[in-house]
Amino acid sequence: MKKTILVLVMVFFVQNIIAQEDEVNCQCCTEPYGSFDFWIGDWTVYDVKGNVVGNNTIEKQYDNCVLQEKWTSTGKNKGTSYNYYNKSDQSWNQLWVDNSGFSLELKGHYEDGKMIMKSKIINGEKGNYYNQITWHKNSDGSVTQVWDILNEKDEKIQEAFKGIYKKSVKSSEN
């Protein structure tokens, strides 16, 4: 009986040490790094009319420090983004690059249940503008992404994209 109790105490002690080491070694396992976790998954993306516009996979990488997006549209567009929390300025950041040569850098915050990221001012042919993308989780588990174009006064001048992300159903049939 004493040996059994001793073994159980030792097992508990070792498990506790391993759990503490995992917490210390996981620099990106604290709350701010999990703010965007609602976007993780395999998604089918629909427009507001219910048409499929693409598929997107969002995965945590590099010890939970990076969310990588892998987008494939129903057309020819493919791209990826890297999303990360910058603890030095407490901001969320995204770097998007696609197969058309387009790139976009965004910075923002998670607040009131929404991830909101915005570009620096862009000098366009028709005037200066910002790109702003907002993601929020819906009550049914889907995610809505809205990409707005804002003028210099932060007024919306165009909605560039609105997509509804619904979890993809993976087939288990062979």
C-alpha positions in Angstrom: 0.0 0.0 0.0 2.8 2.4 0.9 4.5 1.7 -2.4 1.3 2.4 -4.4 0.9 5.7 -2.6 4.5 6.6 -3.2 4.2 5.8 -6.9 1.0 7.9 -7.2 2.7 10.9 -5.4 5.7 10.6 -7.7 3.6 10.4 -10.9 1.6 13.5 -9.8 4.9 15.3 -9.0 6.4 14.6 -12.4 3.2 15.5 -14.3 3.1 18.8 -12.4 6.8 19.6 -13.3 6.1 18.8 -17.0 3.0 21.0 -17.0 5.0 23.9 -15.5 7.8 23.5 -18.0 5.3 23.6 -20.9 3.9 26.8 -19.6 7.3 28.4 -19.2 8.4 27.2 -22.7 5.2 28.4 -24.4 5.9 32.1 -24.7 2.7 32.6 -26.9 0.2 30.7 -24.7 -1.0 33.7 -22.8 -4.4 35.5 -23.4 -3.5 38.1 -26.0 -2.0 35.4 -28.2 -5.3 33.5 -28.2 -7.5 36.5 -29.2 -7.7 35.5 -32.8 -8.2 31.7 -32.2 -11.8 32.0 -33.2 -10.6 32.1 -36.8 -8.6 28.8 -36.6 -10.0 26.0 -38.8 -10.8 24.8 -42.2 -13.4 27.1 -43.8 -15.6 27.3 -46.8 -16.1 31.1 -47.5 -19.4 32.4 -48.9 -20.4 35.9 -50.2 -23.5 37.6 -48.8 -25.6 35.9 -51.5 -24.6 32.5 -50.4 -22.2 31.7 -53.2 -19.0 29.9 -52.4 -16.0 32.2 -53.1 -13.2 30.1 -51.7 -11.7 28.0 -49.1 -9.4 29.0 -46.2 -7.3 27.2 -43.7 -6.1 29.0 -40.6 -3.6 27.2 -38.4 -1.5 28.0 -35.4 2.2 27.7 -36.0 5.6 28.3 -34.4 4.6 27.4 -30.8 1.3 29.2 -31.0 3.0 32.5 -31.9 1.7 32.8 -35.5 -1.7 32.2 -37.3 -1.1 31.3 -40.9 -3.9 31.7 -43.4 -3.9 29.7 -46.7 -6.5 31.1 -49.1 -7.7 29.6 -52.4 -10.5 31.4 -54.2 -12.9 29.7 -56.6 -11.1 31.7 -59.3 -7.3 31.9 -59.7 -6.4 33.8 -56.6 -4.3 32.1 -53.9 -2.5 33.7 -51.0 -1.3 33.5 -47.5 -1.2 35.7 -44.5 0.8 35.6 -41.3 -1.0 37.0 -38.2 0.8 37.6 -35.0 0.5 39.5 -31.7 3.4 42.0 -31.1 3.9 42.2 -27.4 6.2 45.2 -27.6 3.3 47.5 -28.8 0.4 45.1 -27.8 -1.0 45.0 -31.4 -2.1 42.4 -33.8 -0.5 42.4 -37.2 -1.1 40.8 -40.5 1.1 40.4 -43.6 -0.8 39.2 -46.7 0.8 38.2 -50.0 -0.9 36.5 -53.0 -0.2 35.1 -56.4 -1.1 38.4 -58.2 1.8 40.2 -56.4 -0.6 42.1 -54.1 0.5 42.5 -50.5 -1.1 44.2 -47.6 0.2 45.1 -44.1 -2.3 45.6 -41.3 -2.1 46.5 -37.6 -4.8 46.5 -35.0 -6.5 45.2 -31.9 -9.0 42.7 -30.6 -11.8 44.6 -28.9 -15.5 44.0 -28.1 -15.4 40.6 -29.7 -13.9 41.8 -33.0 -10.5 41.7 -34.5 -10.0 45.0 -36.3 -6.8 45.7 -38.4 -6.0 48.7 -40.6 -3.3 49.6 -43.1 -1.2 52.7 -43.0 -2.5 55.5 -45.4 -2.2 54.5 -49.0 -1.7 57.1 -51.7 -4.2 56.2 -54.5 -4.9 57.7 -57.9 -8.3 58.9 -56.6 -7.0 60.0 -53.2 -5.6 58.6 -50.0 -7.3 55.7 -48.3 -7.0 53.0 -45.6 -7.8 49.3 -45.9 -9.5 48.0 -42.7 -10.5 44.4 -42.2 -12.8 43.3 -39.3 -13.4 39.7 -38.2 -16.0 38.6 -35.7 -17.4 35.3 -34.6 -21.1 34.8 -35.1 -23.4 33.0 -32.7 -23.6 30.0 -35.0 -19.8 29.5 -35.0 -19.3 31.1 -38.4 -17.0 34.1 -38.8 -17.7 37.2 -40.8 -14.9 39.1 -42.4 -15.5 42.6 -43.8 -12.9 44.5 -45.8 -13.7 48.2 -45.9 -11.9 51.1 -47.8 -11.9 54.2 -45.6 -11.0 57.8 -46.5 -8.6 60.0 -44.6 -11.4 60.8 -42.1 -11.9 57.1 -41.4 -15.3 57.2 -43.2 -16.3 54.1 -45.2 -16.2 54.8 -48.9 -16.4 51.2 -50.2 -16.9 47.6 -49.0 -14.2 45.7 -50.9 -15.3 42.2 -49.6 -17.7 40.6 -47.1 -17.3 36.9 -46.5 -19.0 34.4 -44.2 -16.7 31.6 -43.1 -18.4 28.3 -42.3 -16.5 25.3 -41.0 -15.7 22.9 -43.8 -17.0 19.4 -43.4 -14.2 16.9 -43.9 -15.2 13.7 -45.6 -14.2 10.6 -43.8 -15.1 8.4 -46.7 -12.3 6.6 -48.7 
